Amino acid sequence: MMKNIYKTLIVLIFLGFTQTSFSQCNHTVRLTDTYGDGWNGGSVTVSINGVPVPALTNLTMATATAGPENFTFSASSGDVINITETNAGGWPTEMRVEVFDGSPNTIITMHDPVVSPGVNGTAACPVPNDDPCNAHVIAVGCGGAKLTGDNTGMTNSGISAPSCGAYAGGDVWYSITVPASGIVKVETYELTLNDVGMSIYSESGGCGGTLTEISCDDNSGFGNMTKTMLTGQTPGNTLYIRVWDNGNNQTGTFEIDVADMSTDYCVTGNSIDQGNGCAQLTPAANGQIGTIWDADDKFDFTADFIFDFIVNLGSNDAGADGITFVIQNDPAGLSAAGGAGGSMGSSGITNSLIVEIDTYLNSEDRSDGLPGVTCAAGSDWDHLDIWLNGDVNPGSCSAGTRYIPNAVELLSGGSLYNIENGLDHTLRITYTSASQTLTATVLNAAATVTYGTVSYSPVDPMVLFGTNAPYFGFTASTGGLNNQQTACLAPSLVLPIELANFNANCVDGRVKLDWATLSEINNDYFTIEKSTDAINFEEVTIISGAGNSSNVISYSWNDDNPLGGNTYYRLKQTDFNGEHSYSELVTTSCKTKGDLTLYPNPSTGIFSLEYFSEKDEEITIEIYNMAGQLVQQKTYYELPKGMSKTDVDLGEIDNGIYFVYFSTSNRKIVQKLTIVN
């Protein structure tokens, strides 16, 4: 029988503003029934400054509509927008009302749950945040979410120039309240802007008083973006954040968020924090939803990575549906949670890729392509599957969307593997940027036995998530059956060392590895491991650690025998008690054969490609924009052996970020190209 006996109706009211004019705010009312079984009536009234919007007055939702439904209206900057929900058609008494701005990204006001009828959501149409007194507020910590910033139309605020970066005006302002810990991290991420500066100010006398710069950063984040860590700040104080495009020669969008660094992770819903990056996602009880999100780390999709996590699916073989690993950039950020039962806490989480470890064969799982399973019957396979954009187990039996051809059964040898055996298991998440492939593998706790592997491509982060740096974590739920289910983020990212950097560079034919720690706790030694495929690693050397330290300590080692092509390196850090964890991957190549050089970059649209080939071969060059649309394609049929140069002219093309795909008979290389006219 189906275990999903709970239905959640979420009403999302999104308010967005135009990016090119601040006299009008174009808004969308979006009503979504996330479970998909219809609205059963109901109505919404929208008013601006107390005057109803005629087209949205007592707007009645159709009984059979499965949503979403979208309606638009306009308001001026600073206008107050009021939304009233009624329950005339029999909507459930619990629903969520969120009001967003920024297309949507900024949560202005939120009610959760809302008891109907007649509960209002109220927000002001945003004004341009081009000076401190109009700064947009960012919520800090687990209740916050990444915001989308835009410097279009912004002017020089008149505040003294910051002490770093190429400041030339056009700044954007945000404000935060210092949390109780006094420790915050502020970070920006690339969208259409890819090189910004950021300074942070304390204030005396309010936004119009004296601002004192306490931090300035240019390129400490992803790529040429910014990242700043502040400690010892006074709880409750207001800080102002200033962001600008270096040189003020580009306009566009970026992301910004602020984390409370007193915790490394956010535990929400029915989850119970077990410490050390672990959470009991669901107790052995029905109708539970729990999540754990990493609060201070994000996946970097500009490079390859591999991380191991620990999961435990419980010990009741006839129990709940399973858990999901979610990579997401949902507007709810670290507060995101989805539906119960068969959706495993992840349905409805937008801008997402969801890896499902499913332990119960609901009717909607019978179309997953498992061996011997039909709509009428079949074995109860524990299996892996992948879903996108919150679309988890849609429809029933043969209905609904699939994103990979078939689910993958969990096997031990040739037999079905029961993962609800009370044991810990390793979930390995791997990303290979060249092929844009994400792979999930379930192994035993020691990561020596594989039970199942599932992959999805292409994972273009800007298309799928809208960012190169999405959040990640676990969700789980129970419906009419249950299990005690747990997950740990700690083995992958929460190290007993605070790693400041880890770099690999080719110098005179050998790879120089260097890294530094800001602090160490019980650090026995580092093991350097290398690989050609970012999956299978070999140990190459051991470097002793400092044990315990609160000072910066630098390490280095030279690999005199790098592997052919790209070589991937990672640090395995081992405690005195034998526990270990891994760093992120770094990669480099000391070979010229097969290398691709693209220049100039940034370019006006005319650039050159240099490539070393070991034989005469055909090549294809494809140019894609950030929306995944093919801009130009050319095939060259006689690329000669040796070093060749190919010139490309894109003609009249808009400024922005593009991706150059260079393909031969046995290789595909992807490089990012910035167009600046």
C-alpha positions as CSV (number, residue, x, y, z in Angstrom):
1,M,0.0,0.0,0.0
2,M,1.1,3.6,-0.4
3,K,2.7,5.1,2.7
4,N,2.3,8.7,1.7
5,I,-0.9,9.5,3.7
6,Y,-0.1,13.1,4.3
7,K,-0.7,16.0,1.9
8,T,0.9,19.3,2.1
9,L,-0.5,22.4,0.4
10,I,2.0,25.2,0.0
11,V,0.8,28.6,-1.2
12,L,3.8,30.5,-2.5
13,I,3.3,34.2,-3.3
14,F,6.4,35.5,-5.2
15,L,7.1,39.1,-5.6
16,G,9.8,40.1,-8.2
17,F,11.1,43.4,-9.4
18,T,12.4,44.5,-12.7
19,Q,16.1,44.6,-13.1
20,T,16.2,47.7,-15.4
21,S,13.8,50.2,-13.8
22,F,13.0,51.0,-10.2
23,S,9.8,53.0,-10.9
24,Q,7.7,49.9,-11.2
25,C,7.8,46.5,-9.5
26,N,6.4,43.6,-11.6
27,H,5.0,40.9,-9.4
28,T,3.8,37.4,-9.8
29,V,1.3,35.7,-7.6
30,R,2.1,32.0,-7.9
31,L,-0.2,29.5,-6.3
32,T,1.1,25.9,-6.3
33,D,-0.5,22.6,-5.1
34,T,2.7,20.7,-4.5
35,Y,1.0,17.3,-4.0
36,G,-0.7,17.5,-7.4
37,D,-4.2,16.4,-6.4
38,G,-6.1,19.7,-7.0
39,W,-7.0,22.8,-5.1
40,N,-10.5,22.0,-4.1
41,G,-11.4,25.6,-4.5
42,G,-10.3,28.6,-2.4
43,S,-9.6,32.3,-3.2
44,V,-7.0,35.0,-2.9
45,T,-7.3,38.8,-2.7
46,V,-4.4,41.2,-3.4
47,S,-4.4,44.9,-2.6
48,I,-1.9,47.7,-3.0
49,N,-1.9,50.4,-0.4
50,G,-5.4,49.1,0.6
51,V,-6.8,49.3,-2.9
52,P,-7.8,45.8,-4.3
53,V,-6.2,44.7,-7.6
54,P,-9.4,44.0,-9.6
55,A,-8.0,41.0,-11.5
56,L,-6.9,39.4,-8.2
57,T,-9.9,40.2,-6.0
58,N,-11.5,37.0,-4.7
59,L,-9.6,35.0,-7.3
60,T,-11.1,31.5,-7.1
61,M,-8.9,28.5,-7.7
62,A,-10.4,25.7,-9.9
63,T,-11.4,22.5,-8.0
64,A,-9.4,20.2,-10.3
65,T,-6.4,22.4,-10.9
66,A,-3.1,20.8,-9.9
67,G,-1.1,24.1,-10.2
68,P,1.0,26.1,-10.5
69,E,-1.1,29.0,-11.6
70,N,0.5,32.4,-12.1
71,F,-1.0,36.0,-12.1
72,T,0.9,39.3,-12.6
73,F,0.4,42.9,-11.4
74,S,2.5,46.0,-10.9
75,A,3.3,48.3,-8.0
76,S,5.6,51.2,-7.4
77,S,8.7,51.1,-5.2
78,G,7.7,51.4,-1.5
79,D,4.1,50.4,-2.1
80,V,2.6,48.1,0.5
81,I,1.2,44.9,-0.9
82,N,-1.4,42.9,1.1
83,I,-2.4,39.3,0.4
84,T,-5.5,37.7,2.0
85,E,-6.3,34.0,1.7
86,T,-9.8,32.6,2.3
87,N,-10.9,29.1,2.9
88,A,-14.3,29.2,1.2
89,G,-13.4,26.2,-1.0
90,G,-12.1,24.0,1.7
91,W,-8.4,24.4,1.6
92,P,-6.4,22.6,4.4
93,T,-5.9,24.6,7.6
94,E,-2.1,24.5,7.4
95,M,-0.4,26.2,4.5
96,R,2.7,28.3,4.0
97,V,2.6,31.9,2.7
98,E,6.0,33.3,1.6
99,V,6.5,36.7,0.1
100,F,9.6,37.2,-2.0
101,D,11.4,39.8,-4.0
102,G,14.2,39.5,-6.5
103,S,12.8,37.1,-9.0
104,P,12.2,35.5,-6.3
105,N,15.1,35.3,-3.8
106,T,14.6,37.6,-0.8
107,I,12.0,36.4,1.8
108,I,10.3,39.6,2.9
109,T,7.8,38.0,5.2
110,M,6.7,34.5,5.9
111,H,4.0,32.8,7.8
112,D,4.4,29.0,8.5
113,P,2.0,27.5,9.2
114,V,-0.9,29.7,8.3
115,V,-4.3,29.0,9.8
116,S,-7.0,29.9,7.4
117,P,-9.2,31.7,6.6
118,G,-8.2,35.3,6.4
119,V,-4.5,35.4,7.3
120,N,-2.7,38.2,5.6
121,G,0.8,38.4,4.1
122,T,2.1,42.0,3.8
123,A,5.3,43.3,2.2
124,A,6.7,46.5,0.7
125,C,7.6,46.7,-2.9
126,P,11.5,46.9,-2.7
127,V,13.3,50.2,-3.3
128,P,16.8,50.2,-4.9
129,N,19.5,49.4,-2.3
130,D,22.1,51.7,-3.6
131,D,22.9,53.4,-0.3
132,P,23.1,52.2,3.4
133,C,19.7,53.6,4.4
134,N,18.0,51.5,1.7
135,A,20.1,48.4,2.4
136,H,18.3,45.1,1.9
137,V,18.2,43.0,5.1
138,I,19.8,39.5,5.0
139,A,18.8,37.0,7.6
140,V,21.8,35.3,9.2
141,G,22.1,31.6,9.8
142,C,19.8,28.6,9.3
143,G,16.7,30.8,8.8
144,G,18.3,32.8,6.0
145,A,18.7,32.2,2.3
146,K,20.9,33.3,-0.5
147,L,19.7,36.5,-2.1
148,T,20.1,37.6,-5.7
149,G,21.8,41.0,-6.0
150,D,21.7,43.3,-9.0
151,N,23.8,46.4,-9.7
152,T,21.8,47.6,-12.7
153,G,20.9,51.2,-12.2
154,M,22.9,51.6,-9.0
155,T,24.9,54.8,-8.4
156,N,27.8,55.8,-6.3
157,S,26.5,56.0,-2.7
158,G,28.9,58.7,-1.8
159,I,30.5,56.7,1.0
160,S,34.3,56.9,1.0
161,A,35.9,54.4,-1.4
162,P,36.7,50.9,0.1
163,S,40.3,50.0,0.8
164,C,40.4,47.1,-1.7
165,G,39.3,46.2,-5.2
166,A,38.9,48.5,-8.2
167,Y,36.0,50.6,-6.9
168,A,34.5,53.0,-9.4
169,G,30.9,53.4,-8.0
170,G,27.7,51.6,-8.6
171,D,27.6,49.9,-5.2
172,V,24.8,47.7,-3.7
173,W,24.1,47.6,0.1
174,Y,22.9,45.0,2.6
175,S,22.6,45.0,6.3
176,I,22.8,42.1,8.9
177,T,22.3,41.8,12.6
178,V,25.2,40.1,14.3
179,P,24.1,36.7,15.8
180,A,24.7,35.7,19.4
181,S,27.9,33.9,18.5
182,G,29.5,37.1,17.1
183,I,30.9,35.0,14.2
184,V,29.6,35.4,10.7
185,K,30.8,34.5,7.2
186,V,29.7,36.7,4.2
187,E,30.2,35.3,0.7
188,T,29.2,36.2,-2.8
189,Y,28.7,33.9,-5.8
190,E,28.9,34.4,-9.6
191,L,25.8,34.8,-11.7
192,T,26.1,37.2,-14.7
193,L,28.7,39.2,-12.7
194,N,31.9,37.3,-12.1
195,D,34.3,39.7,-10.4
196,V,33.1,41.8,-7.5
197,G,34.5,43.5,-4.4
198,M,33.0,43.6,-0.9
199,S,33.6,45.7,2.2
200,I,31.8,45.5,5.6
201,Y,31.2,48.4,7.9
202,S,30.2,48.9,11.5
203,E,28.0,51.9,12.2
204,S,27.6,54.7,14.8
205,G,24.4,56.8,14.6
206,G,22.5,54.5,12.2
207,C,22.7,54.2,8.5
208,G,23.2,57.9,8.0
209,G,25.8,58.2,10.7
210,T,29.5,57.2,10.8
211,L,30.4,54.0,8.9
212,T,33.8,52.4,9.8
213,E,35.2,49.8,7.4
214,I,36.1,46.6,9.3
215,S,36.8,44.3,6.4
216,C,37.5,44.4,2.7
217,D,37.9,41.5,0.2
218,D,38.4,41.1,-3.5
219,N,39.0,37.5,-4.6
220,S,38.9,35.2,-1.6
221,G,35.7,33.3,-2.7
222,F,34.8,31.2,-5.7
223,G,36.7,32.4,-8.7
224,N,36.9,36.2,-8.5
225,M,34.1,36.5,-6.0
226,T,34.4,37.4,-2.3
227,K,34.4,35.7,1.1
228,T,35.0,37.3,4.5
229,M,35.0,35.7,8.0
230,L,34.3,38.0,10.9
231,T,34.8,37.0,14.6
232,G,34.4,38.8,17.9
233,Q,31.5,41.0,16.6
234,T,29.0,42.4,19.2
235,P,25.7,40.4,19.1
236,G,22.8,42.5,18.1
237,N,24.9,45.2,16.3
238,T,24.1,46.1,12.7
239,L,26.7,45.7,10.0
240,Y,26.5,47.1,6.5
241,I,27.8,45.2,3.5
242,R,28.8,47.0,0.3
243,V,29.2,45.1,-3.0
244,W,30.4,46.5,-6.3
245,D,31.6,45.3,-9.7
246,N,35.3,45.8,-10.1
247,G,35.9,48.7,-12.4
248,N,32.1,49.4,-12.5
249,N,32.2,48.3,-16.2
250,Q,29.6,45.5,-16.0
251,T,26.0,45.3,-14.7
252,G,24.2,42.2,-13.8
253,T,23.5,39.8,-11.0
254,F,25.3,37.9,-8.2
255,E,24.3,35.9,-5.1
256,I,25.1,36.8,-1.5
257,D,24.5,35.0,1.8
258,V,25.6,35.2,5.4
259,A,26.2,32.2,7.7
260,D,26.3,32.1,11.5
261,M,29.5,30.2,12.0
262,S,28.6,29.0,15.5
263,T,27.2,25.9,13.8
264,D,28.3,24.0,10.7
265,Y,24.9,22.6,9.9
266,C,21.2,23.3,10.2
267,V,18.8,20.7,11.6
268,T,15.1,21.3,10.9
269,G,11.7,19.7,11.3
270,N,11.5,16.5,13.3
271,S,15.3,16.0,13.0
272,I,17.3,15.6,16.2
273,D,20.9,17.0,16.3
274,Q,23.3,14.2,17.3
275,G,26.4,16.4,17.2
276,N,29.5,16.2,15.0
277,G,27.5,16.9,11.8
278,C,25.0,14.1,12.3
279,A,21.2,14.1,12.7
280,Q,18.5,11.6,13.3
281,L,16.3,12.6,10.4
282,T,13.2,10.7,11.5
283,P,12.4,8.8,14.7
284,A,10.6,5.5,14.4
285,A,7.2,7.3,14.3
286,N,4.7,8.1,11.5
287,G,4.2,11.4,9.8
288,Q,7.7,12.9,10.3
289,I,9.8,15.2,8.1
290,G,13.4,16.1,9.0
291,T,16.4,17.7,7.2
292,I,20.1,18.5,7.8
293,W,21.8,21.1,5.6
294,D,25.5,22.0,5.6
295,A,25.5,25.7,6.7
296,D,29.2,26.7,6.1
297,D,30.1,24.7,3.0
298,K,28.7,24.5,-0.5
299,F,29.5,22.3,-3.5
300,D,31.9,24.0,-6.0
301,F,30.6,23.0,-9.4
302,T,33.4,25.0,-11.1
303,A,35.8,22.0,-10.4
304,D,35.7,18.3,-9.8
305,F,34.8,17.0,-6.4
306,I,34.2,13.8,-4.4
307,F,32.8,13.5,-0.9
308,D,31.7,10.7,1.4
309,F,28.8,10.9,3.7
310,I,27.4,8.4,6.2
311,V,23.7,7.2,6.2
312,N,21.7,4.7,8.2
313,L,18.3,3.6,6.8
314,G,17.2,2.0,10.1
315,S,16.5,-1.7,10.9
316,N,12.8,-2.1,10.0
317,D,12.7,-3.9,6.6
318,A,8.9,-3.2,6.4
319,G,9.4,0.4,7.4
320,A,9.6,3.9,5.9
321,D,10.4,4.9,2.3
322,G,14.1,6.0,2.7
323,I,16.1,9.2,2.5
324,T,17.3,11.6,-0.1
325,F,20.5,13.6,-0.7
326,V,19.6,17.0,-2.0
327,I,21.7,19.6,-3.9
328,Q,19.6,22.7,-4.1
329,N,19.3,26.5,-4.5
330,D,15.7,26.7,-3.3
331,P,14.6,30.2,-2.2
332,A,14.0,28.7,1.3
333,G,17.8,27.9,1.4
334,L,18.7,26.2,4.7
335,S,15.0,26.1,5.8
336,A,13.9,24.1,2.7
337,A,11.8,21.0,3.3
338,G,9.4,19.0,1.2
339,G,6.5,16.6,1.5
340,A,6.2,13.5,3.6
341,G,5.8,9.8,2.8
342,G,7.0,8.6,-0.6
343,S,8.6,11.9,-1.4
344,M,11.0,11.5,1.5
345,G,11.0,15.1,2.5
346,S,12.3,16.5,-0.7
347,S,9.4,17.0,-3.1
348,G,8.8,20.6,-3.9
349,I,12.4,21.7,-3.2
350,T,13.1,23.8,-6.3
351,N,16.4,24.3,-8.2
352,S,17.5,20.9,-7.1
353,L,19.0,17.5,-7.9
354,I,17.8,14.8,-5.6
355,V,19.5,11.4,-5.1
356,E,16.9,9.0,-3.7
357,I,17.8,5.9,-1.6
358,D,14.3,4.2,-1.7
359,T,13.5,1.3,0.6
360,Y,9.8,0.8,-0.1
361,L,8.0,0.1,-3.4
362,N,5.2,2.5,-3.6
363,S,2.8,2.3,-6.6
364,E,4.6,5.4,-8.1
365,D,7.9,3.4,-7.9
366,R,6.6,0.6,-10.2
367,S,7.4,2.6,-13.3
368,D,11.1,3.0,-12.3
369,G,12.3,0.3,-14.6
370,L,13.5,-2.1,-11.9
371,P,14.0,-5.7,-13.1
372,G,10.9,-7.9,-12.7
373,V,8.8,-5.0,-11.3
374,T,5.6,-4.2,-13.2
375,C,2.6,-2.0,-12.4
376,A,0.8,-5.0,-11.0
377,A,3.5,-6.7,-9.0
378,G,7.2,-7.3,-8.4
379,S,9.9,-7.6,-5.7
380,D,10.4,-4.9,-3.1
381,W,13.7,-3.6,-4.4
382,D,15.8,-1.2,-2.4
383,H,17.0,1.1,-5.1
384,L,18.7,4.4,-6.1
385,D,17.1,7.0,-8.3
386,I,17.6,10.6,-9.4
387,W,15.0,13.4,-9.6
388,L,15.2,17.1,-10.5
389,N,13.6,20.3,-9.2
390,G,11.5,18.7,-6.5
391,D,9.8,16.3,-8.9
392,V,10.1,13.2,-6.7
393,N,8.2,10.0,-7.7
394,P,5.6,11.9,-9.7
395,G,2.4,10.3,-10.7
396,S,1.6,6.6,-10.1
397,C,2.7,3.4,-11.9
398,S,3.4,4.3,-15.5
399,A,2.5,8.0,-15.2
400,G,5.0,10.8,-14.4
401,T,8.4,12.1,-15.5
402,R,11.6,10.1,-15.4
403,Y,15.0,11.8,-15.6
404,I,17.2,8.7,-15.9
405,P,16.1,5.6,-17.9
406,N,15.9,3.3,-14.9
407,A,16.3,3.2,-11.1
408,V,19.3,1.1,-9.9
409,E,18.6,-1.8,-7.6
410,L,20.9,-2.3,-4.6
411,L,22.7,-5.6,-4.9
412,S,25.2,-7.7,-2.8
413,G,26.8,-9.9,-5.4
414,G,23.8,-11.0,-7.5
415,S,21.3,-10.8,-4.7
416,L,19.0,-8.1,-3.5
417,Y,20.6,-6.0,-0.8
418,N,18.6,-5.0,2.2
419,I,19.9,-1.6,3.3
420,E,17.5,-1.4,6.3
421,N,19.8,-3.7,8.2
422,G,20.7,-1.2,11.0
423,L,24.2,-0.7,9.6
424,D,26.0,2.5,8.6
425,H,26.6,3.0,4.9
426,T,28.8,5.4,2.8
427,L,27.1,7.6,0.2
428,R,29.8,8.8,-2.2
429,I,28.9,11.9,-4.3
430,T,31.3,12.6,-7.3
431,Y,31.2,15.3,-9.9
432,T,33.3,15.4,-13.1
433,S,33.2,18.9,-14.6
434,A,34.5,17.9,-18.0
435,S,31.5,15.7,-18.7
436,Q,29.2,17.5,-16.3
437,T,28.4,14.1,-14.7
438,L,27.2,13.6,-11.1
439,T,27.5,10.1,-9.7
440,A,26.1,8.7,-6.4
441,T,27.4,5.4,-5.0
442,V,26.2,3.4,-2.0
443,L,28.9,1.4,-0.3
444,N,29.5,-0.2,3.1
445,A,30.7,1.9,6.0
446,A,34.4,1.2,5.2
447,A,33.8,2.2,1.5
448,T,35.2,-1.2,0.3
449,V,32.0,-2.9,-1.0
450,T,29.7,-1.3,-3.6
451,Y,26.0,-2.0,-3.6
452,G,24.8,0.4,-6.3
453,T,25.8,3.4,-8.5
454,V,23.6,5.9,-10.3
455,S,24.6,8.9,-12.6
456,Y,23.1,11.9,-14.2
457,S,24.4,14.3,-16.9
458,P,24.6,16.9,-18.0
459,V,24.6,18.7,-14.7
460,D,25.0,22.3,-15.8
461,P,24.9,24.1,-12.4
462,M,23.8,27.4,-13.8
463,V,20.9,25.8,-15.6
464,L,19.9,23.4,-12.9
465,F,20.6,25.4,-9.7
466,G,21.1,28.9,-11.0
467,T,24.4,29.0,-9.2
468,N,27.8,27.3,-9.2
469,A,27.7,27.0,-5.4
470,P,24.4,25.3,-4.2
471,Y,23.5,24.0,-0.8
472,F,23.5,20.3,0.0
473,G,22.2,18.0,2.7
474,F,19.8,15.2,3.5
475,T,16.0,14.9,3.9
476,A,13.8,12.1,5.1
477,S,10.2,11.5,6.0
478,T,7.7,8.9,7.2
479,G,4.1,8.4,6.3
480,G,2.0,5.4,7.4
481,L,5.1,3.4,8.1
482,N,8.4,4.4,9.8
483,N,12.0,3.9,10.5
484,Q,14.7,5.6,12.5
485,Q,16.9,7.2,9.8
486,T,20.1,9.1,10.2
487,A,22.7,11.0,8.1
488,C,26.0,12.6,8.8
489,L,27.7,15.5,6.9
490,A,30.8,15.4,9.1
491,P,32.8,12.7,7.4
492,S,33.0,14.7,4.2
493,L,33.6,18.3,5.2
494,V,33.8,18.8,8.9
495,L,37.4,18.2,9.6
496,P,39.3,18.2,12.9
497,I,41.5,20.7,11.1
498,E,40.5,24.1,9.7
499,L,42.0,24.0,6.2
500,A,42.8,27.5,4.9
501,N,43.8,26.3,1.4
502,F,44.9,23.3,-0.7
503,N,46.6,23.9,-4.1
504,A,48.2,21.9,-6.8
505,N,50.4,23.5,-9.5
506,C,52.7,22.2,-12.2
507,V,56.3,23.5,-11.8
508,D,59.0,22.2,-14.3
509,G,57.1,19.0,-15.0
510,R,56.3,18.1,-11.4
511,V,53.3,18.9,-9.2
512,K,53.8,21.1,-6.2
513,L,51.1,20.6,-3.5
514,D,50.8,23.1,-0.7
515,W,48.2,23.6,2.0
516,A,47.8,25.4,5.3
517,T,45.8,24.9,8.4
518,L,44.3,27.6,10.6
519,S,43.9,25.2,13.5
520,E,44.4,21.5,14.3
521,I,42.8,19.2,16.9
522,N,44.4,15.8,17.5
523,N,45.8,15.8,13.9
524,D,48.1,12.8,13.6
525,Y,49.0,12.9,9.9
526,F,48.0,13.7,6.3
527,T,47.9,11.1,3.5
528,I,48.2,12.5,0.0
529,E,46.2,10.5,-2.5
530,K,46.0,10.9,-6.3
531,S,43.8,9.7,-9.1
532,T,43.2,9.9,-12.9
533,D,39.4,9.7,-12.7
534,A,38.5,11.4,-9.4
535,I,37.1,8.0,-8.2
536,N,39.9,5.5,-7.8
537,F,42.7,6.9,-5.6
538,E,46.2,5.6,-4.7
539,E,48.2,6.6,-1.7
540,V,51.5,8.4,-2.5
541,T,52.9,9.7,0.8
542,I,52.3,10.5,4.4
543,I,53.0,13.9,6.0
544,S,53.0,14.3,9.8
545,G,50.5,16.7,11.4
546,A,51.0,19.2,14.2
547,G,48.7,17.4,16.7
548,N,47.1,20.5,18.3
549,S,47.6,24.0,17.1
550,S,45.8,27.4,17.0
551,N,48.4,29.0,14.6
552,V,48.7,28.9,10.8
553,I,50.8,26.0,9.7
554,S,52.0,25.6,6.1
555,Y,52.7,22.2,4.4
556,S,54.1,21.3,1.0
557,W,55.1,18.2,-1.0
558,N,56.3,17.6,-4.6
559,D,55.0,14.8,-6.8
560,D,57.9,14.0,-9.2
561,N,55.8,11.5,-11.1
562,P,52.4,13.0,-12.0
563,L,50.0,10.9,-13.9
564,G,49.3,11.5,-17.6
565,G,46.7,14.1,-18.3
566,N,44.7,15.6,-15.4
567,T,45.9,14.4,-12.0
568,Y,43.5,14.7,-9.0
569,Y,44.7,15.0,-5.5
570,R,43.1,14.9,-2.1
571,L,44.2,15.0,1.5
572,K,43.2,12.2,3.9
573,Q,43.5,13.6,7.4
574,T,43.8,11.0,10.2
575,D,43.3,11.6,14.0
576,F,45.3,10.0,16.8
577,N,42.3,7.7,17.4
578,G,42.4,6.5,13.7
579,E,39.3,8.4,12.5
580,H,39.8,10.1,9.1
581,S,38.2,12.5,6.7
582,Y,38.9,13.9,3.3
583,S,39.5,17.4,1.8
584,E,38.1,18.7,-1.5
585,L,39.8,17.6,-4.7
586,V,42.4,19.7,-6.5
587,T,43.6,19.0,-10.0
588,T,46.3,20.0,-12.4
589,S,48.1,18.7,-15.5
590,C,51.8,18.8,-16.3
591,K,51.4,17.5,-19.9
592,T,51.0,19.6,-23.0
593,K,49.5,16.9,-25.2
594,G,45.7,17.2,-25.3
595,D,45.8,20.5,-23.5
596,L,43.5,23.3,-24.7
597,T,44.4,27.0,-24.4
598,L,41.7,29.7,-25.0
599,Y,42.7,33.4,-25.3
600,P,42.0,36.2,-24.8
601,N,39.6,35.6,-22.0
602,P,37.7,37.9,-21.3
603,S,37.1,38.4,-25.0
604,T,35.0,40.7,-27.2
605,G,33.8,37.7,-29.1
606,I,36.9,37.0,-31.2
607,F,39.3,34.5,-29.6
608,S,41.7,31.7,-30.4
609,L,42.0,28.1,-29.4
610,E,45.4,26.3,-29.3
611,Y,45.3,22.5,-29.0
612,F,48.0,19.8,-29.2
613,S,46.9,16.6,-31.1
614,E,48.8,13.4,-31.5
615,K,47.2,12.6,-34.8
616,D,45.2,14.2,-37.6
617,E,41.6,14.4,-36.5
618,E,38.2,16.2,-36.8
619,I,37.1,18.7,-34.1
620,T,33.8,20.3,-33.3
621,I,33.5,23.6,-31.3
622,E,30.1,24.4,-29.7
623,I,29.3,27.7,-27.8
624,Y,26.5,27.7,-25.2
625,N,25.1,30.5,-23.2
626,M,24.2,30.3,-19.5
627,A,20.7,29.2,-20.3
628,G,22.1,26.1,-22.1
629,Q,21.2,27.4,-25.6
630,L,23.5,26.7,-28.5
631,V,24.9,30.0,-29.8
632,Q,27.3,28.7,-32.4
633,Q,28.7,25.4,-33.7
634,K,31.6,24.8,-36.1
635,T,33.3,21.6,-37.3
636,Y,36.9,21.5,-38.6
637,Y,37.6,18.4,-40.6
638,E,41.4,18.5,-40.9
639,L,43.0,19.3,-37.6
640,P,46.7,18.4,-38.3
641,K,48.9,16.5,-35.9
642,G,50.9,18.7,-33.5
643,M,50.0,22.1,-32.2
644,S,47.2,23.9,-34.0
645,K,45.6,27.3,-33.6
646,T,41.9,27.9,-34.5
647,D,40.4,31.4,-34.6
648,V,36.7,31.8,-33.6
649,D,34.5,34.9,-34.3
650,L,31.2,35.0,-32.5
651,G,30.1,38.1,-34.3
652,E,27.7,40.4,-32.4
653,I,27.0,38.7,-29.1
654,D,25.7,39.9,-25.7
655,N,28.0,40.4,-22.8
656,G,28.0,37.5,-20.3
657,I,29.4,34.0,-19.5
658,Y,29.5,31.3,-22.2
659,F,30.8,27.7,-22.2
660,V,33.1,26.5,-25.0
661,Y,32.8,22.7,-25.8
662,F,35.8,21.5,-27.7
663,S,35.2,17.9,-29.0
664,T,37.5,15.4,-30.8
665,S,36.9,11.7,-31.5
666,N,37.9,10.7,-27.9
667,R,37.9,13.9,-25.8
668,K,35.5,16.7,-24.8
669,I,37.0,19.7,-23.1
670,V,34.8,22.5,-21.6
671,Q,36.1,26.0,-20.8
672,K,34.3,29.1,-19.6
673,L,34.5,32.2,-21.7
674,T,33.6,35.8,-20.6
675,I,32.4,38.2,-23.3
676,V,32.9,41.9,-22.6
677,N,32.3,44.3,-25.4
